[in-house]
């Protein structure tokens, strides 16, 4: 399983602060992860894209956490997506614009 976060931030230092806050939030649900990539999101100025690999031992705890991240999720094949641009979707994590969760088939 992997998360991709789209974080609103003015620089990489601020992005890392928001990332740390998200990881602390996830620990409350016993979900542990590591960042595998961070960079500017080329489509939107002031947005950073963060790739997170979820520790296999905590994958079973991810789905219960989702409703505390956003009020509405779009379910796609092998992927969940929440965005503050979706009708009726409120994201509860500050500075999080959009998030995807990819479910591995392995």
SEKE-320266 format. One record per residue (C-alpha): chain; residue in three letters; residue number from 0; x negated, y negated, z. Coordinates in steps of 0.05 Angstrom, whole numbers. Each point is the difference from the previous one (the first is absolute). Layout:
BEGIN
{A ALA NUM {X Y Z}};
...
//
This chain:
BEGIN
{A UNK 0 {0 0 0}};
{A UNK 1 {-23 -70 -15}};
{A UNK 2 {26 -70 15}};
{A UNK 3 {-12 -59 -45}};
{A UNK 4 {12 -66 35}};
{A UNK 5 {8 -67 -35}};
{A UNK 6 {-19 -51 53}};
{A UNK 7 {8 -76 -4}};
{A UNK 8 {-66 -30 22}};
{A UNK 9 {-45 -58 -18}};
{A UNK 10 {-66 39 3}};
{A UNK 11 {-29 69 15}};
{A UNK 12 {-11 -16 74}};
{A UNK 13 {74 -15 8}};
{A UNK 14 {17 63 -40}};
{A UNK 15 {-42 42 48}};
{A UNK 16 {37 -31 60}};
{A UNK 17 {67 19 -31}};
{A UNK 18 {-27 69 -16}};
{A UNK 19 {-22 10 73}};
{A UNK 20 {69 -22 23}};
{A UNK 21 {33 51 -46}};
{A UNK 22 {-47 56 25}};
{A UNK 23 {17 -18 72}};
{A UNK 24 {74 3 -17}};
{A UNK 25 {-10 69 -32}};
{A UNK 26 {-37 27 60}};
{A UNK 27 {65 -10 40}};
{A UNK 28 {29 55 -44}};
{A UNK 29 {-63 42 4}};
{A UNK 30 {-17 -15 -73}};
{A UNK 31 {-74 -8 -13}};
{A UNK 32 {-30 -25 -65}};
{A UNK 33 {-62 -29 -32}};
{A UNK 34 {-7 -53 -53}};
{A UNK 35 {-27 26 -66}};
{A UNK 36 {2 -66 -37}};
{A UNK 37 {16 -74 8}};
{A UNK 38 {3 -53 -54}};
{A UNK 39 {36 -59 -30}};
{A UNK 40 {66 17 -31}};
{A UNK 41 {-8 -30 -69}};
{A UNK 42 {75 -13 -12}};
{A UNK 43 {12 -46 59}};
{A UNK 44 {-46 -53 28}};
{A UNK 45 {-10 7 75}};
{A UNK 46 {16 74 0}};
{A UNK 47 {-47 58 17}};
{A UNK 48 {10 73 -17}};
{A UNK 49 {-22 50 52}};
{A UNK 50 {-4 75 -10}};
{A UNK 51 {7 44 62}};
{A UNK 52 {-12 74 5}};
{A UNK 53 {43 32 54}};
{A UNK 54 {-34 52 43}};
{A UNK 55 {30 68 -16}};
{A UNK 56 {11 16 74}};
{A UNK 57 {48 -59 6}};
{A UNK 58 {39 7 -65}};
{A UNK 59 {61 30 35}};
{A UNK 60 {7 -65 40}};
{A UNK 61 {3 -47 -60}};
{A UNK 62 {73 7 -21}};
{A UNK 63 {28 -18 70}};
{A UNK 64 {-42 -64 -3}};
{A UNK 65 {29 -24 -67}};
{A UNK 66 {65 -30 28}};
{A UNK 67 {-42 -43 46}};
{A UNK 68 {-39 -28 -58}};
{A UNK 69 {59 -20 -45}};
{A UNK 70 {75 2 0}};
{A UNK 71 {6 32 -69}};
{A UNK 72 {-44 47 -41}};
{A UNK 73 {5 18 -73}};
{A UNK 74 {-12 74 -7}};
{A UNK 75 {-37 20 -64}};
{A UNK 76 {-29 68 -18}};
{A UNK 77 {-57 10 50}};
{A UNK 78 {2 -73 22}};
{A UNK 79 {37 -48 45}};
{A UNK 80 {-2 -75 -12}};
{A UNK 81 {23 -60 40}};
{A UNK 82 {-7 -72 -23}};
{A UNK 83 {26 -66 27}};
{A UNK 84 {24 -14 -71}};
{A UNK 85 {49 59 2}};
{A UNK 86 {73 -17 13}};
{A UNK 87 {17 15 72}};
{A UNK 88 {-71 17 20}};
{A UNK 89 {-31 -33 61}};
{A UNK 90 {-72 16 16}};
{A UNK 91 {-13 -3 75}};
{A UNK 92 {-76 -4 -3}};
{A UNK 93 {-26 -72 -4}};
{A UNK 94 {-38 -17 -64}};
{A UNK 95 {19 66 -34}};
{A UNK 96 {30 -16 -68}};
{A UNK 97 {7 70 -27}};
{A UNK 98 {-19 71 20}};
{A UNK 99 {-1 67 -35}};
{A UNK 100 {-8 69 30}};
{A UNK 101 {-24 54 -48}};
{A UNK 102 {16 72 20}};
{A UNK 103 {-54 48 -24}};
{A UNK 104 {23 65 -31}};
{A UNK 105 {-59 40 26}};
//
